[in-house]
Amino acid sequence: MLAELTTAVWHKSSRSSTTSDQSACVEVAFVEPAVAVRDSKQPEGGALVLPATAWRHFLHTVRP
């Protein structure tokens, strides 16, 4: 999976903070069959890689 992350196209969340401290910055990359999530302030810090089904469940749970 690491090779896919080095070439992944990361998308910053529209819900990420736009304040000067940038305290809430999340990026997501779709690397089939998974989804990777990382802190955009520390991209070298690693990523949480989830099965696509888990990502969909997460979104379903947090969306109003």
PDB file of N, CA, C and O in Angstrom:
ATOM      1  N   MET A   1       0.815  -1.199   0.000  1.00  0.00           N
ATOM      2  CA  MET A   1       0.000   0.000   0.000  1.00  0.00           C
ATOM      3  C   MET A   1       0.857   1.261   0.000  1.00  0.00           C
ATOM      4  O   MET A   1       0.398   2.292  -0.493  1.00  0.00           O
ATOM      5  N   LEU A   2       2.062   1.228   0.522  1.00  0.00           N
ATOM      6  CA  LEU A   2       2.888   2.429   0.585  1.00  0.00           C
ATOM      7  C   LEU A   2       3.183   3.020  -0.777  1.00  0.00           C
ATOM      8  O   LEU A   2       3.224   4.243  -0.914  1.00  0.00           O
ATOM      9  N   ALA A   3       3.389   2.191  -1.791  1.00  0.00           N
ATOM     10  CA  ALA A   3       3.668   2.714  -3.125  1.00  0.00           C
ATOM     11  C   ALA A   3       2.494   3.537  -3.628  1.00  0.00           C
ATOM     12  O   ALA A   3       2.695   4.578  -4.253  1.00  0.00           O
ATOM     13  N   GLU A   4       1.274   3.089  -3.365  1.00  0.00           N
ATOM     14  CA  GLU A   4       0.105   3.824  -3.801  1.00  0.00           C
ATOM     15  C   GLU A   4       0.007   5.179  -3.104  1.00  0.00           C
ATOM     16  O   GLU A   4      -0.471   6.141  -3.706  1.00  0.00           O
ATOM     17  N   LEU A   5       0.439   5.275  -1.872  1.00  0.00           N
ATOM     18  CA  LEU A   5       0.369   6.531  -1.141  1.00  0.00           C
ATOM     19  C   LEU A   5       1.385   7.544  -1.638  1.00  0.00           C
ATOM     20  O   LEU A   5       1.143   8.748  -1.546  1.00  0.00           O
ATOM     21  N   THR A   6       2.507   7.094  -2.157  1.00  0.00           N
ATOM     22  CA  THR A   6       3.503   8.047  -2.647  1.00  0.00           C
ATOM     23  C   THR A   6       3.028   8.749  -3.911  1.00  0.00           C
ATOM     24  O   THR A   6       3.466   9.862  -4.200  1.00  0.00           O
ATOM     25  N   THR A   7       2.145   8.119  -4.660  1.00  0.00           N
ATOM     26  CA  THR A   7       1.621   8.738  -5.874  1.00  0.00           C
ATOM     27  C   THR A   7       0.162   9.159  -5.725  1.00  0.00           C
ATOM     28  O   THR A   7      -0.465   9.576  -6.698  1.00  0.00           O
ATOM     29  N   ALA A   8      -0.373   9.054  -4.529  1.00  0.00           N
ATOM     30  CA  ALA A   8      -1.781   9.380  -4.294  1.00  0.00           C
ATOM     31  C   ALA A   8      -2.039  10.863  -4.519  1.00  0.00           C
ATOM     32  O   ALA A   8      -1.173  11.704  -4.277  1.00  0.00           O
ATOM     33  N   VAL A   9      -3.233  11.164  -4.983  1.00  0.00           N
ATOM     34  CA  VAL A   9      -3.679  12.549  -5.129  1.00  0.00           C
ATOM     35  C   VAL A   9      -4.505  12.875  -3.886  1.00  0.00           C
ATOM     36  O   VAL A   9      -5.572  12.302  -3.663  1.00  0.00           O
ATOM     37  N   TRP A  10      -3.994  13.795  -3.091  1.00  0.00           N
ATOM     38  CA  TRP A  10      -4.631  14.145  -1.823  1.00  0.00           C
ATOM     39  C   TRP A  10      -5.588  15.318  -2.013  1.00  0.00           C
ATOM     40  O   TRP A  10      -5.292  16.264  -2.743  1.00  0.00           O
ATOM     41  N   HIS A  11      -6.736  15.242  -1.347  1.00  0.00           N
ATOM     42  CA  HIS A  11      -7.766  16.274  -1.419  1.00  0.00           C
ATOM     43  C   HIS A  11      -8.002  16.800  -0.007  1.00  0.00           C
ATOM     44  O   HIS A  11      -8.301  16.036   0.910  1.00  0.00           O
ATOM     45  N   LYS A  12      -7.863  18.123   0.157  1.00  0.00           N
ATOM     46  CA  LYS A  12      -8.090  18.731   1.461  1.00  0.00           C
ATOM     47  C   LYS A  12      -9.590  18.832   1.716  1.00  0.00           C
ATOM     48  O   LYS A  12     -10.350  19.206   0.823  1.00  0.00           O
ATOM     49  N   SER A  13     -10.002  18.508   2.897  1.00  0.00           N
ATOM     50  CA  SER A  13     -11.407  18.551   3.270  1.00  0.00           C
ATOM     51  C   SER A  13     -11.949  19.969   3.177  1.00  0.00           C
ATOM     52  O   SER A  13     -11.277  20.923   3.570  1.00  0.00           O
ATOM     53  N   SER A  14     -13.158  20.105   2.660  1.00  0.00           N
ATOM     54  CA  SER A  14     -13.804  21.416   2.606  1.00  0.00           C
ATOM     55  C   SER A  14     -14.163  21.895   4.010  1.00  0.00           C
ATOM     56  O   SER A  14     -14.442  23.077   4.210  1.00  0.00           O
ATOM     57  N   ARG A  15     -14.156  20.994   4.970  1.00  0.00           N
ATOM     58  CA  ARG A  15     -14.465  21.339   6.356  1.00  0.00           C
ATOM     59  C   ARG A  15     -13.216  21.685   7.161  1.00  0.00           C
ATOM     60  O   ARG A  15     -13.316  22.018   8.341  1.00  0.00           O
ATOM     61  N   SER A  16     -12.047  21.611   6.538  1.00  0.00           N
ATOM     62  CA  SER A  16     -10.820  21.958   7.252  1.00  0.00           C
ATOM     63  C   SER A  16     -10.831  23.429   7.612  1.00  0.00           C
ATOM     64  O   SER A  16     -11.396  24.259   6.899  1.00  0.00           O
ATOM     65  N   SER A  17     -10.204  23.729   8.718  1.00  0.00           N
ATOM     66  CA  SER A  17     -10.144  25.095   9.209  1.00  0.00           C
ATOM     67  C   SER A  17      -9.422  25.995   8.219  1.00  0.00           C
ATOM     68  O   SER A  17      -8.439  25.590   7.599  1.00  0.00           O
ATOM     69  N   THR A  18      -9.919  27.217   8.077  1.00  0.00           N
ATOM     70  CA  THR A  18      -9.251  28.200   7.221  1.00  0.00           C
ATOM     71  C   THR A  18      -8.647  29.315   8.059  1.00  0.00           C
ATOM     72  O   THR A  18      -8.265  30.355   7.523  1.00  0.00           O
ATOM     73  N   THR A  19      -8.556  29.109   9.371  1.00  0.00           N
ATOM     74  CA  THR A  19      -7.966  30.111  10.242  1.00  0.00           C
ATOM     75  C   THR A  19      -6.449  30.038  10.145  1.00  0.00           C
ATOM     76  O   THR A  19      -5.895  29.084   9.599  1.00  0.00           O
ATOM     77  N   SER A  20      -5.795  31.044  10.673  1.00  0.00           N
ATOM     78  CA  SER A  20      -4.337  31.113  10.563  1.00  0.00           C
ATOM     79  C   SER A  20      -3.624  29.987  11.289  1.00  0.00           C
ATOM     80  O   SER A  20      -2.508  29.635  10.909  1.00  0.00           O
ATOM     81  N   ASP A  21      -4.234  29.403  12.331  1.00  0.00           N
ATOM     82  CA  ASP A  21      -3.549  28.329  13.055  1.00  0.00           C
ATOM     83  C   ASP A  21      -3.678  26.981  12.363  1.00  0.00           C
ATOM     84  O   ASP A  21      -2.934  26.052  12.676  1.00  0.00           O
ATOM     85  N   GLN A  22      -4.619  26.861  11.420  1.00  0.00           N
ATOM     86  CA  GLN A  22      -4.794  25.619  10.671  1.00  0.00           C
ATOM     87  C   GLN A  22      -4.848  24.401  11.585  1.00  0.00           C
ATOM     88  O   GLN A  22      -4.174  23.401  11.336  1.00  0.00           O
ATOM     89  N   SER A  23      -5.643  24.487  12.633  1.00  0.00           N
ATOM     90  CA  SER A  23      -5.673  23.424  13.630  1.00  0.00           C
ATOM     91  C   SER A  23      -6.451  22.184  13.205  1.00  0.00           C
ATOM     92  O   SER A  23      -6.319  21.137  13.839  1.00  0.00           O
ATOM     93  N   ALA A  24      -7.246  22.274  12.164  1.00  0.00           N
ATOM     94  CA  ALA A  24      -8.050  21.128  11.753  1.00  0.00           C
ATOM     95  C   ALA A  24      -7.920  20.924  10.246  1.00  0.00           C
ATOM     96  O   ALA A  24      -8.783  21.354   9.480  1.00  0.00           O
ATOM     97  N   CYS A  25      -6.864  20.282   9.835  1.00  0.00           N
ATOM     98  CA  CYS A  25      -6.598  20.098   8.409  1.00  0.00           C
ATOM     99  C   CYS A  25      -6.529  18.612   8.080  1.00  0.00           C
ATOM    100  O   CYS A  25      -5.618  17.905   8.512  1.00  0.00           O
ATOM    101  N   VAL A  26      -7.495  18.160   7.316  1.00  0.00           N
ATOM    102  CA  VAL A  26      -7.567  16.752   6.958  1.00  0.00           C
ATOM    103  C   VAL A  26      -7.502  16.626   5.444  1.00  0.00           C
ATOM    104  O   VAL A  26      -8.134  17.393   4.717  1.00  0.00           O
ATOM    105  N   GLU A  27      -6.727  15.644   4.975  1.00  0.00           N
ATOM    106  CA  GLU A  27      -6.664  15.335   3.555  1.00  0.00           C
ATOM    107  C   GLU A  27      -7.050  13.883   3.355  1.00  0.00           C
ATOM    108  O   GLU A  27      -6.791  13.030   4.204  1.00  0.00           O
ATOM    109  N   VAL A  28      -7.675  13.618   2.219  1.00  0.00           N
ATOM    110  CA  VAL A  28      -8.138  12.280   1.892  1.00  0.00           C
ATOM    111  C   VAL A  28      -7.625  11.913   0.507  1.00  0.00           C
ATOM    112  O   VAL A  28      -7.601  12.749  -0.397  1.00  0.00           O
ATOM    113  N   ALA A  29      -7.215  10.659   0.346  1.00  0.00           N
ATOM    114  CA  ALA A  29      -6.813  10.133  -0.967  1.00  0.00           C
ATOM    115  C   ALA A  29      -7.552   8.824  -1.193  1.00  0.00           C
ATOM    116  O   ALA A  29      -7.660   7.991  -0.294  1.00  0.00           O
ATOM    117  N   PHE A  30      -8.053   8.660  -2.397  1.00  0.00           N
ATOM    118  CA  PHE A  30      -8.774   7.441  -2.748  1.00  0.00           C
ATOM    119  C   PHE A  30      -7.809   6.523  -3.485  1.00  0.00           C
ATOM    120  O   PHE A  30      -7.457   6.762  -4.640  1.00  0.00           O
ATOM    121  N   VAL A  31      -7.392   5.474  -2.797  1.00  0.00           N
ATOM    122  CA  VAL A  31      -6.430   4.502  -3.341  1.00  0.00           C
ATOM    123  C   VAL A  31      -7.121   3.141  -3.331  1.00  0.00           C
ATOM    124  O   VAL A  31      -6.961   2.347  -2.405  1.00  0.00           O
ATOM    125  N   GLU A  32      -7.882   2.902  -4.374  1.00  0.00           N
ATOM    126  CA  GLU A  32      -8.704   1.687  -4.451  1.00  0.00           C
ATOM    127  C   GLU A  32      -7.919   0.454  -4.057  1.00  0.00           C
ATOM    128  O   GLU A  32      -6.793   0.263  -4.515  1.00  0.00           O
ATOM    129  N   PRO A  33      -8.484  -0.366  -3.233  1.00  0.00           N
ATOM    130  CA  PRO A  33      -9.849  -0.383  -2.704  1.00  0.00           C
ATOM    131  C   PRO A  33      -9.964   0.277  -1.343  1.00  0.00           C
ATOM    132  O   PRO A  33     -10.815  -0.109  -0.541  1.00  0.00           O
ATOM    133  N   ALA A  34      -9.133   1.253  -1.071  1.00  0.00           N
ATOM    134  CA  ALA A  34      -9.101   1.858   0.254  1.00  0.00           C
ATOM    135  C   ALA A  34      -9.170   3.375   0.157  1.00  0.00           C
ATOM    136  O   ALA A  34      -9.147   3.954  -0.929  1.00  0.00           O
ATOM    137  N   VAL A  35      -9.256   4.000   1.330  1.00  0.00           N
ATOM    138  CA  VAL A  35      -9.238   5.446   1.457  1.00  0.00           C
ATOM    139  C   VAL A  35      -8.192   5.778   2.523  1.00  0.00           C
ATOM    140  O   VAL A  35      -8.178   5.179   3.599  1.00  0.00           O
ATOM    141  N   ALA A  36      -7.329   6.727   2.215  1.00  0.00           N
ATOM    142  CA  ALA A  36      -6.296   7.142   3.160  1.00  0.00           C
ATOM    143  C   ALA A  36      -6.627   8.533   3.692  1.00  0.00           C
ATOM    144  O   ALA A  36      -7.096   9.394   2.948  1.00  0.00           O
ATOM    145  N   VAL A  37      -6.381   8.746   4.972  1.00  0.00           N
ATOM    146  CA  VAL A  37      -6.652  10.027   5.626  1.00  0.00           C
ATOM    147  C   VAL A  37      -5.383  10.442   6.349  1.00  0.00           C
ATOM    148  O   VAL A  37      -4.732   9.630   7.006  1.00  0.00           O
ATOM    149  N   ARG A  38      -5.033  11.745   6.218  1.00  0.00           N
ATOM    150  CA  ARG A  38      -3.832  12.228   6.906  1.00  0.00           C
ATOM    151  C   ARG A  38      -4.013  13.673   7.349  1.00  0.00           C
ATOM    152  O   ARG A  38      -4.931  14.364   6.907  1.00  0.00           O
ATOM    153  N   ASP A  39      -3.137  14.109   8.215  1.00  0.00           N
ATOM    154  CA  ASP A  39      -3.087  15.492   8.684  1.00  0.00           C
ATOM    155  C   ASP A  39      -2.293  16.286   7.647  1.00  0.00           C
ATOM    156  O   ASP A  39      -1.122  15.991   7.412  1.00  0.00           O
ATOM    157  N   SER A  40      -2.911  17.282   7.030  1.00  0.00           N
ATOM    158  CA  SER A  40      -2.228  18.023   5.971  1.00  0.00           C
ATOM    159  C   SER A  40      -1.056  18.850   6.488  1.00  0.00           C
ATOM    160  O   SER A  40      -0.165  19.210   5.719  1.00  0.00           O
ATOM    161  N   LYS A  41      -1.049  19.152   7.786  1.00  0.00           N
ATOM    162  CA  LYS A  41       0.069  19.903   8.352  1.00  0.00           C
ATOM    163  C   LYS A  41       1.303  19.025   8.533  1.00  0.00           C
ATOM    164  O   LYS A  41       2.424  19.530   8.585  1.00  0.00           O
ATOM    165  N   GLN A  42       1.097  17.710   8.629  1.00  0.00           N
ATOM    166  CA  GLN A  42       2.203  16.780   8.828  1.00  0.00           C
ATOM    167  C   GLN A  42       2.043  15.577   7.905  1.00  0.00           C
ATOM    168  O   GLN A  42       1.850  14.459   8.381  1.00  0.00           O
ATOM    169  N   PRO A  43       2.120  15.788   6.599  1.00  0.00           N
ATOM    170  CA  PRO A  43       1.892  14.685   5.665  1.00  0.00           C
ATOM    171  C   PRO A  43       2.911  13.554   5.809  1.00  0.00           C
ATOM    172  O   PRO A  43       2.616  12.408   5.470  1.00  0.00           O
ATOM    173  N   GLU A  44       4.095  13.869   6.305  1.00  0.00           N
ATOM    174  CA  GLU A  44       5.110  12.833   6.493  1.00  0.00           C
ATOM    175  C   GLU A  44       4.824  11.989   7.736  1.00  0.00           C
ATOM    176  O   GLU A  44       5.495  10.985   7.976  1.00  0.00           O
ATOM    177  N   GLY A  45       3.836  12.396   8.519  1.00  0.00           N
ATOM    178  CA  GLY A  45       3.492  11.696   9.754  1.00  0.00           C
ATOM    179  C   GLY A  45       2.719  10.405   9.545  1.00  0.00           C
ATOM    180  O   GLY A  45       2.414   9.702  10.509  1.00  0.00           O
ATOM    181  N   GLY A  46       2.402  10.090   8.309  1.00  0.00           N
ATOM    182  CA  GLY A  46       1.691   8.858   8.026  1.00  0.00           C
ATOM    183  C   GLY A  46       0.225   9.097   7.721  1.00  0.00           C
ATOM    184  O   GLY A  46      -0.270  10.222   7.785  1.00  0.00           O
ATOM    185  N   ALA A  47      -0.447   8.028   7.392  1.00  0.00           N
ATOM    186  CA  ALA A  47      -1.858   8.105   7.037  1.00  0.00           C
ATOM    187  C   ALA A  47      -2.605   6.921   7.626  1.00  0.00           C
ATOM    188  O   ALA A  47      -2.050   5.839   7.817  1.00  0.00           O
ATOM    189  N   LEU A  48      -3.849   7.153   7.903  1.00  0.00           N
ATOM    190  CA  LEU A  48      -4.742   6.089   8.334  1.00  0.00           C
ATOM    191  C   LEU A  48      -5.401   5.554   7.068  1.00  0.00           C
ATOM    192  O   LEU A  48      -6.050   6.307   6.342  1.00  0.00           O
ATOM    193  N   VAL A  49      -5.241   4.271   6.801  1.00  0.00           N
ATOM    194  CA  VAL A  49      -5.798   3.664   5.590  1.00  0.00           C
ATOM    195  C   VAL A  49      -6.962   2.769   5.991  1.00  0.00           C
ATOM    196  O   VAL A  49      -6.819   1.856   6.804  1.00  0.00           O
ATOM    197  N   LEU A  50      -8.106   3.054   5.404  1.00  0.00           N
ATOM    198  CA  LEU A  50      -9.340   2.340   5.739  1.00  0.00           C
ATOM    199  C   LEU A  50      -9.903   1.644   4.503  1.00  0.00           C
ATOM    200  O   LEU A  50      -9.737   2.138   3.388  1.00  0.00           O
ATOM    201  N   PRO A  51     -10.562   0.509   4.686  1.00  0.00           N
ATOM    202  CA  PRO A  51     -11.290  -0.069   3.567  1.00  0.00           C
ATOM    203  C   PRO A  51     -12.376   0.926   3.123  1.00  0.00           C
ATOM    204  O   PRO A  51     -12.928   1.651   3.950  1.00  0.00           O
ATOM    205  N   ALA A  52     -12.673   0.958   1.843  1.00  0.00           N
ATOM    206  CA  ALA A  52     -13.664   1.900   1.320  1.00  0.00           C
ATOM    207  C   ALA A  52     -15.010   1.744   2.023  1.00  0.00           C
ATOM    208  O   ALA A  52     -15.715   2.732   2.227  1.00  0.00           O
ATOM    209  N   THR A  53     -15.372   0.532   2.391  1.00  0.00           N
ATOM    210  CA  THR A  53     -16.647   0.319   3.090  1.00  0.00           C
ATOM    211  C   THR A  53     -16.649   0.992   4.457  1.00  0.00           C
ATOM    212  O   THR A  53     -17.672   1.537   4.872  1.00  0.00           O
ATOM    213  N   ALA A  54     -15.535   0.962   5.154  1.00  0.00           N
ATOM    214  CA  ALA A  54     -15.431   1.622   6.462  1.00  0.00           C
ATOM    215  C   ALA A  54     -15.523   3.138   6.297  1.00  0.00           C
ATOM    216  O   ALA A  54     -16.143   3.811   7.121  1.00  0.00           O
ATOM    217  N   TRP A  55     -14.914   3.679   5.243  1.00  0.00           N
ATOM    218  CA  TRP A  55     -14.973   5.116   4.971  1.00  0.00           C
ATOM    219  C   TRP A  55     -16.425   5.545   4.699  1.00  0.00           C
ATOM    220  O   TRP A  55     -16.888   6.560   5.221  1.00  0.00           O
ATOM    221  N   ARG A  56     -17.129   4.765   3.883  1.00  0.00           N
ATOM    222  CA  ARG A  56     -18.534   5.086   3.593  1.00  0.00           C
ATOM    223  C   ARG A  56     -19.373   5.040   4.874  1.00  0.00           C
ATOM    224  O   ARG A  56     -20.249   5.882   5.075  1.00  0.00           O
ATOM    225  N   HIS A  57     -19.106   4.067   5.726  1.00  0.00           N
ATOM    226  CA  HIS A  57     -19.837   3.969   6.998  1.00  0.00           C
ATOM    227  C   HIS A  57     -19.529   5.184   7.867  1.00  0.00           C
ATOM    228  O   HIS A  57     -20.436   5.752   8.477  1.00  0.00           O
ATOM    229  N   PHE A  58     -18.281   5.584   7.929  1.00  0.00           N
ATOM    230  CA  PHE A  58     -17.895   6.769   8.688  1.00  0.00           C
ATOM    231  C   PHE A  58     -18.644   8.005   8.177  1.00  0.00           C
ATOM    232  O   PHE A  58     -19.225   8.746   8.969  1.00  0.00           O
ATOM    233  N   LEU A  59     -18.633   8.228   6.871  1.00  0.00           N
ATOM    234  CA  LEU A  59     -19.317   9.388   6.306  1.00  0.00           C
ATOM    235  C   LEU A  59     -20.811   9.345   6.598  1.00  0.00           C
ATOM    236  O   LEU A  59     -21.407  10.370   6.931  1.00  0.00           O
ATOM    237  N   HIS A  60     -21.407   8.196   6.479  1.00  0.00           N
ATOM    238  CA  HIS A  60     -22.828   8.047   6.763  1.00  0.00           C
ATOM    239  C   HIS A  60     -23.132   8.394   8.226  1.00  0.00           C
ATOM    240  O   HIS A  60     -24.180   8.962   8.533  1.00  0.00           O
ATOM    241  N   THR A  61     -22.218   8.052   9.104  1.00  0.00           N
ATOM    242  CA  THR A  61     -22.398   8.292  10.536  1.00  0.00           C
ATOM    243  C   THR A  61     -22.232   9.764  10.892  1.00  0.00           C
ATOM    244  O   THR A  61     -22.985  10.275  11.721  1.00  0.00           O
ATOM    245  N   VAL A  62     -21.276  10.454  10.296  1.00  0.00           N
ATOM    246  CA  VAL A  62     -20.992  11.839  10.684  1.00  0.00           C
ATOM    247  C   VAL A  62     -21.787  12.884   9.915  1.00  0.00           C
ATOM    248  O   VAL A  62     -21.912  14.019  10.376  1.00  0.00           O
ATOM    249  N   ARG A  63     -22.318  12.533   8.774  1.00  0.00           N
ATOM    250  CA  ARG A  63     -23.098  13.510   8.001  1.00  0.00           C
ATOM    251  C   ARG A  63     -24.463  13.684   8.628  1.00  0.00           C
ATOM    252  O   ARG A  63     -25.094  12.722   9.065  1.00  0.00           O
ATOM    253  N   PRO A  64     -24.915  14.950   8.665  1.00  0.00           N
ATOM    254  CA  PRO A  64     -26.246  15.226   9.254  1.00  0.00           C
ATOM    255  C   PRO A  64     -27.364  14.692   8.370  1.00  0.00           C
ATOM    256  O   PRO A  64     -28.539  14.835   8.707  1.00  0.00           O
TER     257      PRO A  64
END
